[in-house]
Amino acid sequence: MVDVDYIYSVLFVNNNHWVALFITIPNRCIEVLDCGLKGSSNEQVVKAVKPIVHILPHLLRASAPPSERPKMSVEQYKVRRPRQRILQMLKTGDCGIYAIKFIECHALGAEFTTSLSDENIKMVRENLATEIFEEIEQHGRTVSNPLPLRASDRELLYPY
């Protein structure tokens, strides 16, 4: 088993906006990296993050070795939404690309202010799509069928 201290994710807020999440397990903290601070209120972000805040400690405890579970707290995680040194998009519609790049920069220890702006977001999107395409092809998958599943492997999840 491998210890993990950090989790990265994206989250859809208010049915119209993507943000990046940086979860620090030892500090019990979720940082919301948001390129659209003016477009969504703290209340909207908290509402979107609240299920994660509640369930994450329980999931971590349930997945821990049985001998470790009694020592693990199920106390809720804190939520922070930094407002400084987080790039802000000027036009709507590119928040998903910003969220992905925030995760990449954070994981690499790079500043968020490097080469990401509304002016070059189209190029960033194209480069990201190219990287994904090349990675998929390197592993023998095709874009038309990235998960080579048989029809019998697919399970209908919705509608119930």
LUMDOLO-984124 format. One record per residue (C-alpha): residue in three letters; z, y, x; residue number from 0. Coordinates in nm, 3 decimals, decimal comma. Example, Ala and Ser with C-alpha at 12.3 -4.5 7.8 and 13.67 -1.06 7.14 Angstrom:
BEGIN
nuke:ala pz:0,780 py:-0,450 px:1,230 keba:0
nuke:ser pz:0,714 py:-0,106 px:1,367 keba:1
This chain:
BEGIN
nuke:met pz:0,000 py:0,000 px:0,000 keba:0
nuke:val pz:-0,086 py:0,350 px:0,120 keba:1
nuke:asp pz:0,134 py:0,653 px:0,059 keba:2
nuke:val pz:-0,051 py:0,947 px:-0,095 keba:3
nuke:asp pz:0,094 py:1,296 px:-0,091 keba:4
nuke:tyr pz:-0,196 py:1,492 px:-0,242 keba:5
nuke:ile pz:-0,429 py:1,450 px:-0,537 keba:6
nuke:tyr pz:-0,736 py:1,660 px:-0,613 keba:7
nuke:ser pz:-0,891 py:1,683 px:-0,956 keba:8
nuke:val pz:-1,085 py:1,910 px:-1,187 keba:9
nuke:leu pz:-0,971 py:2,007 px:-1,534 keba:10
nuke:phe pz:-1,158 py:2,149 px:-1,832 keba:11
nuke:val pz:-0,966 py:2,444 px:-1,979 keba:12
nuke:asn pz:-1,013 py:2,590 px:-2,326 keba:13
nuke:asn pz:-1,331 py:2,386 px:-2,384 keba:14
nuke:asn pz:-1,534 py:2,625 px:-2,169 keba:15
nuke:his pz:-1,404 py:2,650 px:-1,813 keba:16
nuke:trp pz:-1,352 py:2,420 px:-1,512 keba:17
nuke:val pz:-1,066 py:2,466 px:-1,266 keba:18
nuke:ala pz:-0,963 py:2,271 px:-0,957 keba:19
nuke:leu pz:-0,622 py:2,106 px:-0,933 keba:20
nuke:phe pz:-0,432 py:2,046 px:-0,611 keba:21
nuke:ile pz:-0,134 py:1,822 px:-0,679 keba:22
nuke:thr pz:0,140 py:1,792 px:-0,417 keba:23
nuke:ile pz:0,344 py:1,483 px:-0,497 keba:24
nuke:pro pz:0,641 py:1,545 px:-0,260 keba:25
nuke:asn pz:0,684 py:1,903 px:-0,390 keba:26
nuke:arg pz:0,618 py:1,803 px:-0,752 keba:27
nuke:cys pz:0,373 py:2,092 px:-0,790 keba:28
nuke:ile pz:0,028 py:2,138 px:-0,943 keba:29
nuke:glu pz:-0,173 py:2,433 px:-0,815 keba:30
nuke:val pz:-0,452 py:2,550 px:-1,043 keba:31
nuke:leu pz:-0,735 py:2,697 px:-0,834 keba:32
nuke:asp pz:-0,924 py:2,912 px:-1,081 keba:33
nuke:cys pz:-1,236 py:3,121 px:-1,013 keba:34
nuke:gly pz:-1,210 py:3,282 px:-1,358 keba:35
nuke:leu pz:-0,863 py:3,430 px:-1,373 keba:36
nuke:lys pz:-0,977 py:3,699 px:-1,618 keba:37
nuke:gly pz:-1,144 py:3,447 px:-1,849 keba:38
nuke:ser pz:-0,843 py:3,229 px:-1,931 keba:39
nuke:ser pz:-0,480 py:3,317 px:-1,985 keba:40
nuke:asn pz:-0,183 py:3,145 px:-1,823 keba:41
nuke:glu pz:-0,098 py:3,002 px:-2,166 keba:42
nuke:gln pz:-0,442 py:2,839 px:-2,195 keba:43
nuke:val pz:-0,414 py:2,691 px:-1,847 keba:44
nuke:val pz:-0,061 py:2,561 px:-1,912 keba:45
nuke:lys pz:-0,179 py:2,403 px:-2,239 keba:46
nuke:ala pz:-0,457 py:2,220 px:-2,053 keba:47
nuke:val pz:-0,233 py:2,107 px:-1,764 keba:48
nuke:lys pz:0,065 py:2,012 px:-1,979 keba:49
nuke:pro pz:-0,039 py:1,648 px:-2,041 keba:50
nuke:ile pz:-0,075 py:1,594 px:-1,665 keba:51
nuke:val pz:0,260 py:1,762 px:-1,598 keba:52
nuke:his pz:0,424 py:1,515 px:-1,835 keba:53
nuke:ile pz:0,243 py:1,190 px:-1,761 keba:54
nuke:leu pz:0,190 py:1,206 px:-1,383 keba:55
nuke:pro pz:0,554 py:1,132 px:-1,286 keba:56
nuke:his pz:0,554 py:0,833 px:-1,523 keba:57
nuke:leu pz:0,223 py:0,701 px:-1,385 keba:58
nuke:leu pz:0,346 py:0,734 px:-1,027 keba:59
nuke:arg pz:0,670 py:0,558 px:-1,112 keba:60
nuke:ala pz:0,491 py:0,278 px:-1,297 keba:61
nuke:ser pz:0,255 py:0,221 px:-1,004 keba:62
nuke:ala pz:0,530 py:0,218 px:-0,741 keba:63
nuke:pro pz:0,676 py:-0,107 px:-0,606 keba:64
nuke:pro pz:0,954 py:-0,231 px:-0,836 keba:65
nuke:ser pz:1,221 py:-0,168 px:-0,573 keba:66
nuke:glu pz:1,121 py:0,201 px:-0,549 keba:67
nuke:arg pz:1,103 py:0,279 px:-0,921 keba:68
nuke:pro pz:1,474 py:0,345 px:-0,984 keba:69
nuke:lys pz:1,473 py:0,612 px:-0,711 keba:70
nuke:met pz:1,174 py:0,797 px:-0,857 keba:71
nuke:ser pz:1,223 py:1,095 px:-1,083 keba:72
nuke:val pz:1,020 py:1,148 px:-1,397 keba:73
nuke:glu pz:1,095 py:1,520 px:-1,390 keba:74
nuke:gln pz:0,795 py:1,733 px:-1,485 keba:75
nuke:tyr pz:0,582 py:1,896 px:-1,219 keba:76
nuke:lys pz:0,576 py:2,273 px:-1,168 keba:77
nuke:val pz:0,249 py:2,456 px:-1,226 keba:78
nuke:arg pz:0,131 py:2,744 px:-1,009 keba:79
nuke:arg pz:-0,183 py:2,951 px:-1,049 keba:80
nuke:pro pz:-0,242 py:3,146 px:-0,727 keba:81
nuke:arg pz:-0,411 py:3,480 px:-0,775 keba:82
nuke:gln pz:-0,463 py:3,588 px:-0,415 keba:83
nuke:arg pz:-0,733 py:3,459 px:-0,180 keba:84
nuke:ile pz:-0,904 py:3,267 px:-0,464 keba:85
nuke:leu pz:-1,268 py:3,367 px:-0,502 keba:86
nuke:gln pz:-1,359 py:3,498 px:-0,844 keba:87
nuke:met pz:-1,698 py:3,445 px:-1,004 keba:88
nuke:leu pz:-1,856 py:3,751 px:-1,154 keba:89
nuke:lys pz:-2,088 py:3,569 px:-1,394 keba:90
nuke:thr pz:-1,982 py:3,280 px:-1,615 keba:91
nuke:gly pz:-2,136 py:2,936 px:-1,599 keba:92
nuke:asp pz:-2,073 py:2,832 px:-1,240 keba:93
nuke:cys pz:-1,704 py:2,749 px:-1,260 keba:94
nuke:gly pz:-1,768 py:2,376 px:-1,208 keba:95
nuke:ile pz:-1,940 py:2,439 px:-0,876 keba:96
nuke:tyr pz:-1,662 py:2,674 px:-0,770 keba:97
nuke:ala pz:-1,401 py:2,410 px:-0,864 keba:98
nuke:ile pz:-1,575 py:2,142 px:-0,658 keba:99
nuke:lys pz:-1,612 py:2,376 px:-0,360 keba:100
nuke:phe pz:-1,246 py:2,483 px:-0,390 keba:101
nuke:ile pz:-1,146 py:2,117 px:-0,358 keba:102
nuke:glu pz:-1,377 py:2,067 px:-0,061 keba:103
nuke:cys pz:-1,251 py:2,379 px:0,118 keba:104
nuke:his pz:-0,886 py:2,300 px:0,047 keba:105
nuke:ala pz:-0,921 py:1,940 px:0,168 keba:106
nuke:leu pz:-1,090 py:2,059 px:0,489 keba:107
nuke:gly pz:-0,843 py:2,342 px:0,546 keba:108
nuke:ala pz:-1,118 py:2,603 px:0,518 keba:109
nuke:glu pz:-1,076 py:2,948 px:0,368 keba:110
nuke:phe pz:-1,204 py:2,986 px:0,013 keba:111
nuke:thr pz:-1,379 py:3,305 px:0,111 keba:112
nuke:thr pz:-1,639 py:3,130 px:0,326 keba:113
nuke:ser pz:-1,999 py:3,137 px:0,207 keba:114
nuke:leu pz:-1,937 py:3,104 px:-0,166 keba:115
nuke:ser pz:-2,042 py:3,381 px:-0,401 keba:116
nuke:asp pz:-2,237 py:3,448 px:-0,717 keba:117
nuke:glu pz:-2,529 py:3,552 px:-0,497 keba:118
nuke:asn pz:-2,562 py:3,213 px:-0,329 keba:119
nuke:ile pz:-2,419 py:2,981 px:-0,595 keba:120
nuke:lys pz:-2,766 py:2,851 px:-0,688 keba:121
nuke:met pz:-2,821 py:2,738 px:-0,328 keba:122
nuke:val pz:-2,471 py:2,586 px:-0,316 keba:123
nuke:arg pz:-2,545 py:2,394 px:-0,638 keba:124
nuke:glu pz:-2,875 py:2,265 px:-0,499 keba:125
nuke:asn pz:-2,712 py:2,160 px:-0,169 keba:126
nuke:leu pz:-2,434 py:1,980 px:-0,354 keba:127
nuke:ala pz:-2,687 py:1,794 px:-0,570 keba:128
nuke:thr pz:-2,881 py:1,696 px:-0,258 keba:129
nuke:glu pz:-2,565 py:1,568 px:-0,087 keba:130
nuke:ile pz:-2,474 py:1,359 px:-0,391 keba:131
nuke:phe pz:-2,828 py:1,224 px:-0,419 keba:132
nuke:glu pz:-2,836 py:1,127 px:-0,049 keba:133
nuke:glu pz:-2,492 py:0,965 px:-0,066 keba:134
nuke:ile pz:-2,593 py:0,756 px:-0,366 keba:135
nuke:glu pz:-2,913 py:0,642 px:-0,197 keba:136
nuke:gln pz:-2,725 py:0,550 px:0,124 keba:137
nuke:his pz:-2,517 py:0,303 px:-0,073 keba:138
nuke:gly pz:-2,813 py:0,131 px:-0,237 keba:139
nuke:arg pz:-2,774 py:0,288 px:-0,578 keba:140
nuke:thr pz:-3,046 py:0,471 px:-0,763 keba:141
nuke:val pz:-3,006 py:0,795 px:-0,950 keba:142
nuke:ser pz:-3,149 py:0,641 px:-1,265 keba:143
nuke:asn pz:-2,886 py:0,364 px:-1,255 keba:144
nuke:pro pz:-2,595 py:0,465 px:-1,029 keba:145
nuke:leu pz:-2,360 py:0,195 px:-1,154 keba:146
nuke:pro pz:-2,591 py:-0,106 px:-1,194 keba:147
nuke:leu pz:-2,403 py:-0,239 px:-1,498 keba:148
nuke:arg pz:-2,535 py:-0,492 px:-1,743 keba:149
nuke:ala pz:-2,531 py:-0,401 px:-2,112 keba:150
nuke:ser pz:-2,249 py:-0,653 px:-2,163 keba:151
nuke:asp pz:-2,037 py:-0,461 px:-1,905 keba:152
nuke:arg pz:-2,042 py:-0,144 px:-2,109 keba:153
nuke:glu pz:-1,764 py:-0,097 px:-2,358 keba:154
nuke:leu pz:-1,787 py:0,149 px:-2,644 keba:155
nuke:leu pz:-1,492 py:0,385 px:-2,607 keba:156
nuke:tyr pz:-1,584 py:0,644 px:-2,866 keba:157
nuke:pro pz:-1,607 py:0,659 px:-3,162 keba:158
nuke:tyr pz:-1,328 py:0,414 px:-3,224 keba:159
